[in-house]
Amino acid sequence: MKNTSKAKNALHLEILITLKRISPPISAPGQTTPLPSTWPSTRQISEAHDISIYKARTELLSMVENGLVIVSPCAINNSLRWLPRMGVEVGMEGGDNSGKSKSDAEEK
């Protein structure tokens, strides 16, 4: 059972890294969030990780429940859209390509 949990956590981390890489820039606190139509789709995430759309959606919804990701309020072109929550740190091993390290965030 622990191996399944570790694999799920690893997949969540990989998905979060992908979301941070392909999402539109996230504004600073107090500024407008990008329009949901510009957020990555379930299909984009499933293709990036070579998993089914259904598996991607299940994992993304679990990440929403855990406060890691925001989901669009409704489907856009028959697809939910996803955005990483601002302030959620990603392990730098995988590289999130955000241009900001954890130390950069702490300096502000």
PADREN-105871 format. One record per residue: residue in one letter; x, y, z of N, C-alpha, C, O in turn. Coordinates in steps of 0.05 Angstrom, whole numbers. Layout:
N
A:X:Y:Z:X:Y:Z:X:Y:Z:X:Y:Z
...
REM end
This chain:
108
M:16:-24:0:0:0:0:17:25:0:11:45:-13
K:40:24:15:58:47:16:70:53:-11:73:77:-18
N:76:32:-27:87:37:-54:67:52:-71:75:69:-87
T:42:46:-69:21:60:-84:20:89:-76:17:107:-93
S:22:94:-50:21:122:-40:46:137:-50:43:160:-57
K:69:125:-49:93:138:-59:91:144:-89:99:165:-98
A:81:124:-104:78:129:-133:58:151:-139:62:167:-157
K:36:152:-123:17:173:-127:29:201:-120:24:220:-135
N:44:202:-98:57:227:-91:77:236:-112:79:259:-118
A:92:217:-123:111:223:-145:96:233:-169:105:252:-182
L:74:221:-176:58:230:-199:47:258:-194:48:275:-212
H:38:263:-170:27:290:-164:50:310:-166:45:332:-177
L:74:304:-157:96:322:-160:102:327:-189:107:350:-197
E:103:306:-205:109:309:-234:88:326:-247:94:343:-264
I:62:322:-241:41:337:-253:43:366:-244:39:384:-260
L:49:371:-219:52:399:-209:75:413:-224:72:437:-231
I:97:399:-228:119:411:-243:110:418:-271:117:440:-281
T:96:400:-284:86:405:-311:67:429:-311:69:446:-329
L:49:430:-293:30:452:-291:45:479:-288:38:498:-302
K:65:479:-271:80:504:-267:95:512:-293:98:535:-299
R:104:492:-308:119:497:-332:101:507:-355:110:525:-369
I:77:496:-358:61:503:-381:38:522:-375:24:531:-394
S:34:529:-350:13:548:-343:21:577:-350:45:583:-351
P:1:594:-354:8:622:-358:20:633:-332:15:622:-311
P:36:655:-334:48:666:-310:27:672:-289:6:683:-295
I:33:665:-264:14:670:-242:21:697:-230:45:702:-223
S:2:714:-228:6:741:-217:13:740:-188:10:720:-174
A:23:763:-179:30:766:-150:4:767:-134:-18:772:-146
P:5:763:-108:-19:764:-91:-34:790:-95:-21:812:-97
G:-60:789:-96:-76:813:-99:-81:821:-128:-96:839:-133
Q:-68:807:-147:-72:813:-175:-90:792:-187:-95:772:-175
T:-99:797:-211:-118:780:-225:-105:753:-233:-82:752:-243
T:-120:732:-229:-112:705:-238:-116:704:-268:-135:715:-278
P:-98:690:-283:-102:687:-312:-129:675:-318:-140:660:-302
L:-140:682:-341:-166:671:-349:-165:640:-351:-146:629:-361
P:-185:626:-341:-186:597:-342:-182:586:-371:-172:564:-374
S:-190:601:-391:-187:591:-418:-158:589:-426:-151:576:-446
T:-140:601:-410:-111:600:-416:-97:578:-399:-73:573:-404
W:-111:566:-381:-99:545:-364:-96:519:-379:-111:515:-398
P:-77:502:-371:-74:476:-385:-99:459:-382:-113:459:-362
S:-104:443:-402:-127:425:-402:-119:397:-391:-95:391:-389
T:-139:382:-385:-135:354:-376:-119:339:-397:-101:323:-390
R:-126:342:-422:-112:328:-444:-82:335:-445:-65:318:-449
Q:-76:361:-441:-47:369:-441:-32:354:-419:-9:345:-424
I:-44:352:-396:-31:339:-374:-29:309:-379:-8:297:-375
S:-50:297:-390:-49:268:-395:-28:261:-416:-14:241:-414
E:-26:277:-437:-6:272:-458:22:277:-448:40:262:-455
A:26:297:-430:53:302:-420:63:279:-402:87:276:-400
H:44:264:-390:52:243:-372:46:215:-382:49:195:-368
D:36:213:-407:30:188:-420:11:171:-402:15:147:-398
I:-10:185:-392:-31:172:-377:-58:178:-390:-60:197:-406
S:-78:163:-384:-104:168:-395:-116:194:-385:-108:204:-364
I:-134:205:-400:-148:230:-391:-162:225:-365:-163:242:-347
Y:-174:201:-362:-189:194:-338:-170:193:-313:-177:203:-292
K:-147:181:-317:-127:180:-295:-117:208:-289:-115:215:-265
A:-112:225:-309:-103:252:-304:-124:268:-289:-118:282:-270
R:-149:265:-297:-171:280:-283:-173:271:-254:-176:288:-236
T:-172:245:-249:-173:234:-222:-151:245:-205:-155:254:-182
E:-127:245:-215:-104:255:-200:-106:285:-196:-100:295:-174
L:-114:300:-216:-116:329:-213:-138:336:-193:-134:355:-177
L:-160:322:-193:-181:327:-173:-171:321:-145:-179:335:-126
S:-155:301:-142:-143:295:-116:-125:318:-108:-123:325:-84
M:-110:329:-127:-92:351:-121:-108:376:-113:-99:392:-97
V:-132:379:-125:-150:402:-117:-158:398:-88:-157:417:-73
E:-166:374:-81:-174:368:-53:-151:373:-33:-156:381:-10
N:-127:369:-42:-103:373:-25:-93:402:-26:-73:409:-13
G:-107:419:-41:-99:448:-42:-75:454:-59:-64:476:-55
L:-68:436:-77:-45:441:-94:-52:455:-120:-35:468:-132
V:-76:451:-129:-85:459:-156:-112:472:-154:-128:465:-137
I:-117:490:-173:-144:503:-176:-156:491:-202:-142:488:-222
V:-182:485:-201:-196:475:-225:-215:497:-235:-226:512:-219
S:-218:498:-261:-236:518:-272:-265:513:-262:-272:490:-257
P:-281:534:-259:-308:530:-249:-326:514:-268:-346:502:-259
C:-319:513:-293:-335:498:-312:-316:489:-335:-294:499:-338
A:-326:470:-351:-310:460:-373:-308:481:-395:-327:496:-400
I:-285:482:-408:-280:501:-430:-273:483:-454:-253:468:-453
N:-289:485:-475:-285:467:-498:-285:437:-489:-268:421:-497
N:-304:431:-472:-308:404:-462:-285:393:-445:-281:369:-442
S:-269:411:-433:-247:403:-417:-244:421:-393:-245:445:-395
L:-240:408:-369:-233:424:-346:-205:435:-349:-188:423:-363
R:-200:457:-337:-173:470:-338:-162:471:-310:-177:472:-291
W:-135:472:-309:-121:469:-283:-99:490:-280:-86:497:-300
L:-96:500:-256:-75:519:-250:-63:513:-223:-77:508:-204
P:-36:513:-221:-24:507:-195:-30:530:-176:-31:554:-184
R:-35:524:-151:-40:545:-131:-15:561:-127:7:551:-125
M:-19:587:-124:4:605:-119:15:599:-91:0:594:-72
G:41:598:-89:54:593:-63:61:564:-58:74:558:-39
V:51:546:-75:58:518:-72:85:513:-84:90:518:-107
E:103:504:-67:131:499:-76:134:472:-88:120:453:-81
V:151:471:-108:157:446:-122:186:439:-116:203:457:-116
G:192:414:-111:219:405:-107:236:414:-130:229:409:-153
M:259:426:-125:276:437:-147:291:415:-162:302:421:-183
E:291:390:-152:305:369:-166:295:366:-194:310:364:-213
G:268:366:-196:256:362:-222:257:387:-239:253:386:-263
G:261:410:-226:262:435:-240:235:443:-249:223:429:-266
D:224:465:-238:198:473:-246:198:494:-268:177:503:-277
N:222:503:-276:225:523:-297:210:549:-291:203:563:-310
S:204:555:-266:190:579:-260:208:603:-258:199:626:-259
G:234:598:-256:253:619:-254:257:629:-225:273:647:-220
K:242:618:-207:244:626:-179:250:602:-162:237:582:-162
S:271:605:-146:278:584:-128:264:589:-101:253:611:-97
K:265:570:-84:253:573:-58:266:597:-43:252:612:-29
S:292:600:-46:306:622:-32:297:649:-43:296:669:-28
D:291:651:-70:281:676:-81:255:684:-68:251:707:-63
A:238:664:-64:212:670:-52:215:679:-23:199:696:-14
E:234:668:-9:238:675:19:250:703:22:245:716:42
E:264:713:2:276:739:3:255:761:2:260:783:12
K:233:756:-11:212:776:-15:196:781:10:178:797:9
REM end
